């Protein structure tokens, strides 16, 4: 499925980076949307950005989850 993530010295580092970036994207997107919510136009643009960032974070989180539970990568 993801041959580059099979057991290697860097597989845990790649997994940690994916999980960390997913959490960071959620946090930054949420804070930015909350901080600029007073300006309607900025809020509209930031809301779109927030959903894009959440999609990216969800994709990275799913990749990390698949890697954690898939028997091929244990």
mmCIF file of the N, C-alpha and C atoms, coordinates in Angstrom:
data_MODEL
# 
_entry.id   MODEL 
# 
loop_
_atom_site.group_PDB 
_atom_site.id 
_atom_site.type_symbol 
_atom_site.label_atom_id 
_atom_site.label_alt_id 
_atom_site.label_comp_id 
_atom_site.label_asym_id 
_atom_site.label_entity_id 
_atom_site.label_seq_id 
_atom_site.pdbx_PDB_ins_code 
_atom_site.Cartn_x 
_atom_site.Cartn_y 
_atom_site.Cartn_z 
_atom_site.occupancy 
_atom_site.B_iso_or_equiv 
_atom_site.pdbx_formal_charge 
_atom_site.auth_seq_id 
_atom_site.auth_comp_id 
_atom_site.auth_asym_id 
_atom_site.auth_atom_id 
_atom_site.pdbx_PDB_model_num 
ATOM 1   N N  . UNK A 1 1  ? 0.835   -1.199 0.000  1.00 0.00 ? 1  UNK A N  1 
ATOM 2   C CA . UNK A 1 1  ? 0.000   0.000  0.000  1.00 0.00 ? 1  UNK A CA 1 
ATOM 3   C C  . UNK A 1 1  ? 0.875   1.256  0.000  1.00 0.00 ? 1  UNK A C  1 
ATOM 4   N N  . UNK A 1 2  ? 1.703   1.417  1.038  1.00 0.00 ? 2  UNK A N  1 
ATOM 5   C CA . UNK A 1 2  ? 2.670   2.516  1.094  1.00 0.00 ? 2  UNK A CA 1 
ATOM 6   C C  . UNK A 1 2  ? 4.056   1.906  1.284  1.00 0.00 ? 2  UNK A C  1 
ATOM 7   N N  . UNK A 1 3  ? 4.681   1.401  0.218  1.00 0.00 ? 3  UNK A N  1 
ATOM 8   C CA . UNK A 1 3  ? 5.950   0.683  0.410  1.00 0.00 ? 3  UNK A CA 1 
ATOM 9   C C  . UNK A 1 3  ? 7.046   1.534  1.036  1.00 0.00 ? 3  UNK A C  1 
ATOM 10  N N  . UNK A 1 4  ? 6.990   2.847  0.869  1.00 0.00 ? 4  UNK A N  1 
ATOM 11  C CA . UNK A 1 4  ? 8.034   3.694  1.443  1.00 0.00 ? 4  UNK A CA 1 
ATOM 12  C C  . UNK A 1 4  ? 7.914   3.775  2.959  1.00 0.00 ? 4  UNK A C  1 
ATOM 13  N N  . UNK A 1 5  ? 6.780   3.356  3.538  1.00 0.00 ? 5  UNK A N  1 
ATOM 14  C CA . UNK A 1 5  ? 6.592   3.420  4.983  1.00 0.00 ? 5  UNK A CA 1 
ATOM 15  C C  . UNK A 1 5  ? 6.752   2.068  5.667  1.00 0.00 ? 5  UNK A C  1 
ATOM 16  N N  . UNK A 1 6  ? 7.173   1.052  4.906  1.00 0.00 ? 6  UNK A N  1 
ATOM 17  C CA . UNK A 1 6  ? 7.386   -0.237 5.550  1.00 0.00 ? 6  UNK A CA 1 
ATOM 18  C C  . UNK A 1 6  ? 8.526   -0.108 6.551  1.00 0.00 ? 6  UNK A C  1 
ATOM 19  N N  . UNK A 1 7  ? 8.646   -1.092 7.409  1.00 0.00 ? 7  UNK A N  1 
ATOM 20  C CA . UNK A 1 7  ? 9.592   -1.015 8.515  1.00 0.00 ? 7  UNK A CA 1 
ATOM 21  C C  . UNK A 1 7  ? 10.942  -0.467 8.063  1.00 0.00 ? 7  UNK A C  1 
ATOM 22  N N  . UNK A 1 8  ? 11.273  0.672  8.620  1.00 0.00 ? 8  UNK A N  1 
ATOM 23  C CA . UNK A 1 8  ? 12.563  1.303  8.368  1.00 0.00 ? 8  UNK A CA 1 
ATOM 24  C C  . UNK A 1 8  ? 12.886  2.150  9.582  1.00 0.00 ? 8  UNK A C  1 
ATOM 25  N N  . UNK A 1 9  ? 14.127  2.600  9.689  1.00 0.00 ? 9  UNK A N  1 
ATOM 26  C CA . UNK A 1 9  ? 14.474  3.430  10.852 1.00 0.00 ? 9  UNK A CA 1 
ATOM 27  C C  . UNK A 1 9  ? 13.684  4.732  10.924 1.00 0.00 ? 9  UNK A C  1 
ATOM 28  N N  . UNK A 1 10 ? 13.155  5.185  9.783  1.00 0.00 ? 10 UNK A N  1 
ATOM 29  C CA . UNK A 1 10 ? 12.465  6.470  9.748  1.00 0.00 ? 10 UNK A CA 1 
ATOM 30  C C  . UNK A 1 10 ? 10.952  6.342  9.786  1.00 0.00 ? 10 UNK A C  1 
ATOM 31  N N  . UNK A 1 11 ? 10.421  5.111  9.854  1.00 0.00 ? 11 UNK A N  1 
ATOM 32  C CA . UNK A 1 11 ? 8.968   4.959  9.774  1.00 0.00 ? 11 UNK A CA 1 
ATOM 33  C C  . UNK A 1 11 ? 8.264   5.608  10.960 1.00 0.00 ? 11 UNK A C  1 
ATOM 34  N N  . UNK A 1 12 ? 8.799   5.469  12.165 1.00 0.00 ? 12 UNK A N  1 
ATOM 35  C CA . UNK A 1 12 ? 8.175   6.104  13.332 1.00 0.00 ? 12 UNK A CA 1 
ATOM 36  C C  . UNK A 1 12 ? 8.287   7.620  13.246 1.00 0.00 ? 12 UNK A C  1 
ATOM 37  N N  . UNK A 1 13 ? 9.387   8.110  12.704 1.00 0.00 ? 13 UNK A N  1 
ATOM 38  C CA . UNK A 1 13 ? 9.554   9.552  12.538 1.00 0.00 ? 13 UNK A CA 1 
ATOM 39  C C  . UNK A 1 13 ? 8.549   10.107 11.541 1.00 0.00 ? 13 UNK A C  1 
ATOM 40  N N  . UNK A 1 14 ? 8.321   9.398  10.442 1.00 0.00 ? 14 UNK A N  1 
ATOM 41  C CA . UNK A 1 14 ? 7.331   9.818  9.446  1.00 0.00 ? 14 UNK A CA 1 
ATOM 42  C C  . UNK A 1 14 ? 5.938   9.814  10.054 1.00 0.00 ? 14 UNK A C  1 
ATOM 43  N N  . UNK A 1 15 ? 5.638   8.790  10.828 1.00 0.00 ? 15 UNK A N  1 
ATOM 44  C CA . UNK A 1 15 ? 4.329   8.691  11.473 1.00 0.00 ? 15 UNK A CA 1 
ATOM 45  C C  . UNK A 1 15 ? 4.126   9.811  12.481 1.00 0.00 ? 15 UNK A C  1 
ATOM 46  N N  . UNK A 1 16 ? 5.145   10.079 13.291 1.00 0.00 ? 16 UNK A N  1 
ATOM 47  C CA . UNK A 1 16 ? 5.050   11.166 14.258 1.00 0.00 ? 16 UNK A CA 1 
ATOM 48  C C  . UNK A 1 16 ? 4.851   12.508 13.551 1.00 0.00 ? 16 UNK A C  1 
ATOM 49  N N  . UNK A 1 17 ? 5.578   12.726 12.459 1.00 0.00 ? 17 UNK A N  1 
ATOM 50  C CA . UNK A 1 17 ? 5.450   13.985 11.721 1.00 0.00 ? 17 UNK A CA 1 
ATOM 51  C C  . UNK A 1 17 ? 4.043   14.144 11.151 1.00 0.00 ? 17 UNK A C  1 
ATOM 52  N N  . UNK A 1 18 ? 3.458   13.064 10.627 1.00 0.00 ? 18 UNK A N  1 
ATOM 53  C CA . UNK A 1 18 ? 2.103   13.142 10.077 1.00 0.00 ? 18 UNK A CA 1 
ATOM 54  C C  . UNK A 1 18 ? 1.087   13.467 11.171 1.00 0.00 ? 18 UNK A C  1 
ATOM 55  N N  . UNK A 1 19 ? 1.226   12.825 12.327 1.00 0.00 ? 19 UNK A N  1 
ATOM 56  C CA . UNK A 1 19 ? 0.287   13.086 13.424 1.00 0.00 ? 19 UNK A CA 1 
ATOM 57  C C  . UNK A 1 19 ? 0.467   14.504 13.968 1.00 0.00 ? 19 UNK A C  1 
ATOM 58  N N  . UNK A 1 20 ? 1.709   14.945 14.100 1.00 0.00 ? 20 UNK A N  1 
ATOM 59  C CA . UNK A 1 20 ? 1.982   16.290 14.610 1.00 0.00 ? 20 UNK A CA 1 
ATOM 60  C C  . UNK A 1 20 ? 1.452   17.358 13.658 1.00 0.00 ? 20 UNK A C  1 
ATOM 61  N N  . UNK A 1 21 ? 1.691   17.176 12.356 1.00 0.00 ? 21 UNK A N  1 
ATOM 62  C CA . UNK A 1 21 ? 1.209   18.153 11.384 1.00 0.00 ? 21 UNK A CA 1 
ATOM 63  C C  . UNK A 1 21 ? -0.316  18.184 11.336 1.00 0.00 ? 21 UNK A C  1 
ATOM 64  N N  . UNK A 1 22 ? -0.952  17.029 11.479 1.00 0.00 ? 22 UNK A N  1 
ATOM 65  C CA . UNK A 1 22 ? -2.415  17.004 11.494 1.00 0.00 ? 22 UNK A CA 1 
ATOM 66  C C  . UNK A 1 22 ? -2.946  17.822 12.662 1.00 0.00 ? 22 UNK A C  1 
ATOM 67  N N  . UNK A 1 23 ? -2.381  17.617 13.838 1.00 0.00 ? 23 UNK A N  1 
ATOM 68  C CA . UNK A 1 23 ? -2.821  18.378 15.011 1.00 0.00 ? 23 UNK A CA 1 
ATOM 69  C C  . UNK A 1 23 ? -2.506  19.861 14.857 1.00 0.00 ? 23 UNK A C  1 
ATOM 70  N N  . UNK A 1 24 ? -1.344  20.173 14.316 1.00 0.00 ? 24 UNK A N  1 
ATOM 71  C CA . UNK A 1 24 ? -0.957  21.576 14.146 1.00 0.00 ? 24 UNK A CA 1 
ATOM 72  C C  . UNK A 1 24 ? -1.866  22.278 13.147 1.00 0.00 ? 24 UNK A C  1 
ATOM 73  N N  . UNK A 1 25 ? -2.210  21.628 12.055 1.00 0.00 ? 25 UNK A N  1 
ATOM 74  C CA . UNK A 1 25 ? -3.094  22.249 11.066 1.00 0.00 ? 25 UNK A CA 1 
ATOM 75  C C  . UNK A 1 25 ? -4.471  22.516 11.643 1.00 0.00 ? 25 UNK A C  1 
ATOM 76  N N  . UNK A 1 26 ? -4.995  21.571 12.436 1.00 0.00 ? 26 UNK A N  1 
ATOM 77  C CA . UNK A 1 26 ? -6.284  21.804 13.079 1.00 0.00 ? 26 UNK A CA 1 
ATOM 78  C C  . UNK A 1 26 ? -6.212  23.009 14.011 1.00 0.00 ? 26 UNK A C  1 
ATOM 79  N N  . UNK A 1 27 ? -5.167  23.071 14.818 1.00 0.00 ? 27 UNK A N  1 
ATOM 80  C CA . UNK A 1 27 ? -5.041  24.152 15.796 1.00 0.00 ? 27 UNK A CA 1 
ATOM 81  C C  . UNK A 1 27 ? -4.889  25.504 15.111 1.00 0.00 ? 27 UNK A C  1 
ATOM 82  N N  . UNK A 1 28 ? -4.019  25.595 14.124 1.00 0.00 ? 28 UNK A N  1 
ATOM 83  C CA . UNK A 1 28 ? -3.783  26.868 13.442 1.00 0.00 ? 28 UNK A CA 1 
ATOM 84  C C  . UNK A 1 28 ? -5.032  27.314 12.687 1.00 0.00 ? 28 UNK A C  1 
ATOM 85  N N  . UNK A 1 29 ? -5.687  26.380 12.000 1.00 0.00 ? 29 UNK A N  1 
ATOM 86  C CA . UNK A 1 29 ? -6.906  26.737 11.275 1.00 0.00 ? 29 UNK A CA 1 
ATOM 87  C C  . UNK A 1 29 ? -8.010  27.225 12.206 1.00 0.00 ? 29 UNK A C  1 
ATOM 88  N N  . UNK A 1 30 ? -8.180  26.560 13.328 1.00 0.00 ? 30 UNK A N  1 
ATOM 89  C CA . UNK A 1 30 ? -9.212  26.957 14.281 1.00 0.00 ? 30 UNK A CA 1 
ATOM 90  C C  . UNK A 1 30 ? -8.905  28.321 14.887 1.00 0.00 ? 30 UNK A C  1 
ATOM 91  N N  . UNK A 1 31 ? -7.659  28.547 15.303 1.00 0.00 ? 31 UNK A N  1 
ATOM 92  C CA . UNK A 1 31 ? -7.289  29.828 15.906 1.00 0.00 ? 31 UNK A CA 1 
ATOM 93  C C  . UNK A 1 31 ? -7.405  30.978 14.906 1.00 0.00 ? 31 UNK A C  1 
ATOM 94  N N  . UNK A 1 32 ? -6.998  30.735 13.671 1.00 0.00 ? 32 UNK A N  1 
ATOM 95  C CA . UNK A 1 32 ? -7.087  31.791 12.665 1.00 0.00 ? 32 UNK A CA 1 
ATOM 96  C C  . UNK A 1 32 ? -8.548  32.146 12.388 1.00 0.00 ? 32 UNK A C  1 
ATOM 97  N N  . UNK A 1 33 ? -9.407  31.144 12.280 1.00 0.00 ? 33 UNK A N  1 
ATOM 98  C CA . UNK A 1 33 ? -10.823 31.414 12.023 1.00 0.00 ? 33 UNK A CA 1 
ATOM 99  C C  . UNK A 1 33 ? -11.455 32.157 13.207 1.00 0.00 ? 33 UNK A C  1 
ATOM 100 N N  . UNK A 1 34 ? -11.089 31.791 14.420 1.00 0.00 ? 34 UNK A N  1 
ATOM 101 C CA . UNK A 1 34 ? -11.649 32.464 15.598 1.00 0.00 ? 34 UNK A CA 1 
ATOM 102 C C  . UNK A 1 34 ? -11.119 33.892 15.737 1.00 0.00 ? 34 UNK A C  1 
ATOM 103 N N  . UNK A 1 35 ? -9.854  34.095 15.425 1.00 0.00 ? 35 UNK A N  1 
ATOM 104 C CA . UNK A 1 35 ? -9.227  35.408 15.613 1.00 0.00 ? 35 UNK A CA 1 
ATOM 105 C C  . UNK A 1 35 ? -9.786  36.442 14.631 1.00 0.00 ? 35 UNK A C  1 
ATOM 106 N N  . UNK A 1 36 ? -10.042 36.026 13.396 1.00 0.00 ? 36 UNK A N  1 
ATOM 107 C CA . UNK A 1 36 ? -10.489 36.973 12.374 1.00 0.00 ? 36 UNK A CA 1 
ATOM 108 C C  . UNK A 1 36 ? -12.001 36.938 12.148 1.00 0.00 ? 36 UNK A C  1 
ATOM 109 N N  . UNK A 1 37 ? -12.739 36.311 13.036 1.00 0.00 ? 37 UNK A N  1 
ATOM 110 C CA . UNK A 1 37 ? -14.181 36.179 12.844 1.00 0.00 ? 37 UNK A CA 1 
ATOM 111 C C  . UNK A 1 37 ? -14.906 37.519 12.953 1.00 0.00 ? 37 UNK A C  1 
ATOM 112 N N  . UNK A 1 38 ? -14.261 38.563 13.506 1.00 0.00 ? 38 UNK A N  1 
ATOM 113 C CA . UNK A 1 38 ? -14.933 39.854 13.636 1.00 0.00 ? 38 UNK A CA 1 
ATOM 114 C C  . UNK A 1 38 ? -15.110 40.527 12.279 1.00 0.00 ? 38 UNK A C  1 
ATOM 115 N N  . UNK A 1 39 ? -14.227 40.248 11.352 1.00 0.00 ? 39 UNK A N  1 
ATOM 116 C CA . UNK A 1 39 ? -14.334 40.811 10.006 1.00 0.00 ? 39 UNK A CA 1 
ATOM 117 C C  . UNK A 1 39 ? -15.019 39.760 9.127  1.00 0.00 ? 39 UNK A C  1 
ATOM 118 N N  . UNK A 1 40 ? -16.187 40.110 8.593  1.00 0.00 ? 40 UNK A N  1 
ATOM 119 C CA . UNK A 1 40 ? -16.989 39.115 7.876  1.00 0.00 ? 40 UNK A CA 1 
ATOM 120 C C  . UNK A 1 40 ? -16.261 38.572 6.657  1.00 0.00 ? 40 UNK A C  1 
ATOM 121 N N  . UNK A 1 41 ? -15.677 39.461 5.854  1.00 0.00 ? 41 UNK A N  1 
ATOM 122 C CA . UNK A 1 41 ? -15.005 39.005 4.636  1.00 0.00 ? 41 UNK A CA 1 
ATOM 123 C C  . UNK A 1 41 ? -13.811 38.118 4.988  1.00 0.00 ? 41 UNK A C  1 
ATOM 124 N N  . UNK A 1 42 ? -13.039 38.544 5.981  1.00 0.00 ? 42 UNK A N  1 
ATOM 125 C CA . UNK A 1 42 ? -11.912 37.719 6.405  1.00 0.00 ? 42 UNK A CA 1 
ATOM 126 C C  . UNK A 1 42 ? -12.409 36.391 6.959  1.00 0.00 ? 42 UNK A C  1 
ATOM 127 N N  . UNK A 1 43 ? -13.529 36.430 7.647  1.00 0.00 ? 43 UNK A N  1 
ATOM 128 C CA . UNK A 1 43 ? -14.077 35.195 8.208  1.00 0.00 ? 43 UNK A CA 1 
ATOM 129 C C  . UNK A 1 43 ? -14.490 34.227 7.103  1.00 0.00 ? 43 UNK A C  1 
ATOM 130 N N  . UNK A 1 44 ? -15.054 34.759 6.009  1.00 0.00 ? 44 UNK A N  1 
ATOM 131 C CA . UNK A 1 44 ? -15.464 33.887 4.900  1.00 0.00 ? 44 UNK A CA 1 
ATOM 132 C C  . UNK A 1 44 ? -14.238 33.217 4.284  1.00 0.00 ? 44 UNK A C  1 
ATOM 133 N N  . UNK A 1 45 ? -13.197 34.023 4.019  1.00 0.00 ? 45 UNK A N  1 
ATOM 134 C CA . UNK A 1 45 ? -11.986 33.450 3.432  1.00 0.00 ? 45 UNK A CA 1 
ATOM 135 C C  . UNK A 1 45 ? -11.315 32.472 4.399  1.00 0.00 ? 45 UNK A C  1 
ATOM 136 N N  . UNK A 1 46 ? -11.281 32.819 5.673  1.00 0.00 ? 46 UNK A N  1 
ATOM 137 C CA . UNK A 1 46 ? -10.633 31.948 6.640  1.00 0.00 ? 46 UNK A CA 1 
ATOM 138 C C  . UNK A 1 46 ? -11.443 30.687 6.896  1.00 0.00 ? 46 UNK A C  1 
ATOM 139 N N  . UNK A 1 47 ? -12.753 30.778 6.758  1.00 0.00 ? 47 UNK A N  1 
ATOM 140 C CA . UNK A 1 47 ? -13.565 29.580 6.913  1.00 0.00 ? 47 UNK A CA 1 
ATOM 141 C C  . UNK A 1 47 ? -13.260 28.596 5.785  1.00 0.00 ? 47 UNK A C  1 
ATOM 142 N N  . UNK A 1 48 ? -13.142 29.106 4.570  1.00 0.00 ? 48 UNK A N  1 
ATOM 143 C CA . UNK A 1 48 ? -12.765 28.242 3.451  1.00 0.00 ? 48 UNK A CA 1 
ATOM 144 C C  . UNK A 1 48 ? -11.372 27.655 3.678  1.00 0.00 ? 48 UNK A C  1 
ATOM 145 N N  . UNK A 1 49 ? -10.461 28.497 4.162  1.00 0.00 ? 49 UNK A N  1 
ATOM 146 C CA . UNK A 1 49 ? -9.105  28.027 4.458  1.00 0.00 ? 49 UNK A CA 1 
ATOM 147 C C  . UNK A 1 49 ? -9.142  26.990 5.578  1.00 0.00 ? 49 UNK A C  1 
ATOM 148 N N  . UNK A 1 50 ? -9.982  27.230 6.577  1.00 0.00 ? 50 UNK A N  1 
ATOM 149 C CA . UNK A 1 50 ? -10.098 26.297 7.695  1.00 0.00 ? 50 UNK A CA 1 
ATOM 150 C C  . UNK A 1 50 ? -10.547 24.921 7.218  1.00 0.00 ? 50 UNK A C  1 
ATOM 151 N N  . UNK A 1 51 ? -11.550 24.886 6.324  1.00 0.00 ? 51 UNK A N  1 
ATOM 152 C CA . UNK A 1 51 ? -12.015 23.588 5.823  1.00 0.00 ? 51 UNK A CA 1 
ATOM 153 C C  . UNK A 1 51 ? -10.957 22.910 4.968  1.00 0.00 ? 51 UNK A C  1 
ATOM 154 N N  . UNK A 1 52 ? -10.205 23.689 4.191  1.00 0.00 ? 52 UNK A N  1 
ATOM 155 C CA . UNK A 1 52 ? -9.126  23.105 3.396  1.00 0.00 ? 52 UNK A CA 1 
ATOM 156 C C  . UNK A 1 52 ? -8.046  22.524 4.301  1.00 0.00 ? 52 UNK A C  1 
ATOM 157 N N  . UNK A 1 53 ? -7.706  23.270 5.341  1.00 0.00 ? 53 UNK A N  1 
ATOM 158 C CA . UNK A 1 53 ? -6.687  22.798 6.282  1.00 0.00 ? 53 UNK A CA 1 
ATOM 159 C C  . UNK A 1 53 ? -7.191  21.567 7.032  1.00 0.00 ? 53 UNK A C  1 
ATOM 160 N N  . UNK A 1 54 ? -8.455  21.560 7.418  1.00 0.00 ? 54 UNK A N  1 
ATOM 161 C CA . UNK A 1 54 ? -9.024  20.396 8.103  1.00 0.00 ? 54 UNK A CA 1 
ATOM 162 C C  . UNK A 1 54 ? -9.014  19.168 7.196  1.00 0.00 ? 54 UNK A C  1 
ATOM 163 N N  . UNK A 1 55 ? -9.284  19.377 5.910  1.00 0.00 ? 55 UNK A N  1 
ATOM 164 C CA . UNK A 1 55 ? -9.236  18.260 4.963  1.00 0.00 ? 55 UNK A CA 1 
ATOM 165 C C  . UNK A 1 55 ? -7.823  17.698 4.883  1.00 0.00 ? 55 UNK A C  1 
ATOM 166 N N  . UNK A 1 56 ? -6.830  18.581 4.795  1.00 0.00 ? 56 UNK A N  1 
ATOM 167 C CA . UNK A 1 56 ? -5.440  18.142 4.742  1.00 0.00 ? 56 UNK A CA 1 
ATOM 168 C C  . UNK A 1 56 ? -5.047  17.419 6.033  1.00 0.00 ? 56 UNK A C  1 
ATOM 169 N N  . UNK A 1 57 ? -5.453  17.980 7.164  1.00 0.00 ? 57 UNK A N  1 
ATOM 170 C CA . UNK A 1 57 ? -5.136  17.344 8.448  1.00 0.00 ? 57 UNK A CA 1 
ATOM 171 C C  . UNK A 1 57 ? -5.817  15.987 8.576  1.00 0.00 ? 57 UNK A C  1 
ATOM 172 N N  . UNK A 1 58 ? -7.057  15.882 8.102  1.00 0.00 ? 58 UNK A N  1 
ATOM 173 C CA . UNK A 1 58 ? -7.765  14.611 8.156  1.00 0.00 ? 58 UNK A CA 1 
ATOM 174 C C  . UNK A 1 58 ? -7.081  13.573 7.276  1.00 0.00 ? 58 UNK A C  1 
ATOM 175 N N  . UNK A 1 59 ? -6.636  14.000 6.105  1.00 0.00 ? 59 UNK A N  1 
ATOM 176 C CA . UNK A 1 59 ? -5.932  13.074 5.217  1.00 0.00 ? 59 UNK A CA 1 
ATOM 177 C C  . UNK A 1 59 ? -4.643  12.569 5.860  1.00 0.00 ? 59 UNK A C  1 
ATOM 178 N N  . UNK A 1 60 ? -3.895  13.464 6.477  1.00 0.00 ? 60 UNK A N  1 
ATOM 179 C CA . UNK A 1 60 ? -2.653  13.044 7.129  1.00 0.00 ? 60 UNK A CA 1 
ATOM 180 C C  . UNK A 1 60 ? -2.953  12.164 8.339  1.00 0.00 ? 60 UNK A C  1 
ATOM 181 N N  . UNK A 1 61 ? -4.008  12.503 9.091  1.00 0.00 ? 61 UNK A N  1 
ATOM 182 C CA . UNK A 1 61 ? -4.391  11.672 10.222 1.00 0.00 ? 61 UNK A CA 1 
ATOM 183 C C  . UNK A 1 61 ? -4.827  10.280 9.789  1.00 0.00 ? 61 UNK A C  1 
ATOM 184 N N  . UNK A 1 62 ? -5.550  10.191 8.676  1.00 0.00 ? 62 UNK A N  1 
ATOM 185 C CA . UNK A 1 62 ? -5.973  8.888  8.158  1.00 0.00 ? 62 UNK A CA 1 
ATOM 186 C C  . UNK A 1 62 ? -4.774  8.063  7.708  1.00 0.00 ? 62 UNK A C  1 
ATOM 187 N N  . UNK A 1 63 ? -3.803  8.722  7.079  1.00 0.00 ? 63 UNK A N  1 
ATOM 188 C CA . UNK A 1 63 ? -2.586  8.020  6.681  1.00 0.00 ? 63 UNK A CA 1 
ATOM 189 C C  . UNK A 1 63 ? -1.874  7.459  7.904  1.00 0.00 ? 63 UNK A C  1 
ATOM 190 N N  . UNK A 1 64 ? -1.774  8.262  8.955  1.00 0.00 ? 64 UNK A N  1 
ATOM 191 C CA . UNK A 1 64 ? -1.132  7.802  10.180 1.00 0.00 ? 64 UNK A CA 1 
ATOM 192 C C  . UNK A 1 64 ? -1.921  6.654  10.809 1.00 0.00 ? 64 UNK A C  1 
ATOM 193 N N  . UNK A 1 65 ? -3.252  6.737  10.800 1.00 0.00 ? 65 UNK A N  1 
ATOM 194 C CA . UNK A 1 65 ? -4.084  5.688  11.383 1.00 0.00 ? 65 UNK A CA 1 
ATOM 195 C C  . UNK A 1 65 ? -3.946  4.385  10.599 1.00 0.00 ? 65 UNK A C  1 
ATOM 196 N N  . UNK A 1 66 ? -3.975  4.476  9.274  1.00 0.00 ? 66 UNK A N  1 
ATOM 197 C CA . UNK A 1 66 ? -3.805  3.273  8.448  1.00 0.00 ? 66 UNK A CA 1 
ATOM 198 C C  . UNK A 1 66 ? -2.457  2.640  8.742  1.00 0.00 ? 66 UNK A C  1 
ATOM 199 N N  . UNK A 1 67 ? -1.437  3.463  8.857  1.00 0.00 ? 67 UNK A N  1 
ATOM 200 C CA . UNK A 1 67 ? -0.108  2.930  9.131  1.00 0.00 ? 67 UNK A CA 1 
ATOM 201 C C  . UNK A 1 67 ? -0.041  2.279  10.510 1.00 0.00 ? 67 UNK A C  1 
ATOM 202 N N  . UNK A 1 68 ? -0.752  2.852  11.490 1.00 0.00 ? 68 UNK A N  1 
ATOM 203 C CA . UNK A 1 68 ? -0.722  2.295  12.856 1.00 0.00 ? 68 UNK A CA 1 
ATOM 204 C C  . UNK A 1 68 ? -1.439  0.941  12.932 1.00 0.00 ? 68 UNK A C  1 
ATOM 205 N N  . UNK A 1 69 ? -2.569  0.785  12.248 1.00 0.00 ? 69 UNK A N  1 
ATOM 206 C CA . UNK A 1 69 ? -3.390  -0.420 12.451 1.00 0.00 ? 69 UNK A CA 1 
ATOM 207 C C  . UNK A 1 69 ? -3.218  -1.472 11.363 1.00 0.00 ? 69 UNK A C  1 
ATOM 208 N N  . UNK A 1 70 ? -2.677  -1.129 10.209 1.00 0.00 ? 70 UNK A N  1 
ATOM 209 C CA . UNK A 1 70 ? -2.569  -2.094 9.118  1.00 0.00 ? 70 UNK A CA 1 
ATOM 210 C C  . UNK A 1 70 ? -1.506  -3.141 9.464  1.00 0.00 ? 70 UNK A C  1 
ATOM 211 N N  . UNK A 1 71 ? -1.853  -4.423 9.394  1.00 0.00 ? 71 UNK A N  1 
ATOM 212 C CA . UNK A 1 71 ? -0.894  -5.456 9.814  1.00 0.00 ? 71 UNK A CA 1 
ATOM 213 C C  . UNK A 1 71 ? 0.384   -5.482 8.974  1.00 0.00 ? 71 UNK A C  1 
ATOM 214 N N  . UNK A 1 72 ? 0.307   -5.039 7.751  1.00 0.00 ? 72 UNK A N  1 
ATOM 215 C CA . UNK A 1 72 ? 1.490   -5.064 6.883  1.00 0.00 ? 72 UNK A CA 1 
ATOM 216 C C  . UNK A 1 72 ? 2.584   -4.136 7.400  1.00 0.00 ? 72 UNK A C  1 
ATOM 217 N N  . UNK A 1 73 ? 2.220   -3.104 8.159  1.00 0.00 ? 73 UNK A N  1 
ATOM 218 C CA . UNK A 1 73 ? 3.195   -2.104 8.583  1.00 0.00 ? 73 UNK A CA 1 
ATOM 219 C C  . UNK A 1 73 ? 3.565   -2.215 10.056 1.00 0.00 ? 73 UNK A C  1 
ATOM 220 N N  . UNK A 1 74 ? 3.176   -3.300 10.716 1.00 0.00 ? 74 UNK A N  1 
ATOM 221 C CA . UNK A 1 74 ? 3.531   -3.475 12.130 1.00 0.00 ? 74 UNK A CA 1 
ATOM 222 C C  . UNK A 1 74 ? 4.896   -4.089 12.237 1.00 0.00 ? 74 UNK A C  1 
# 
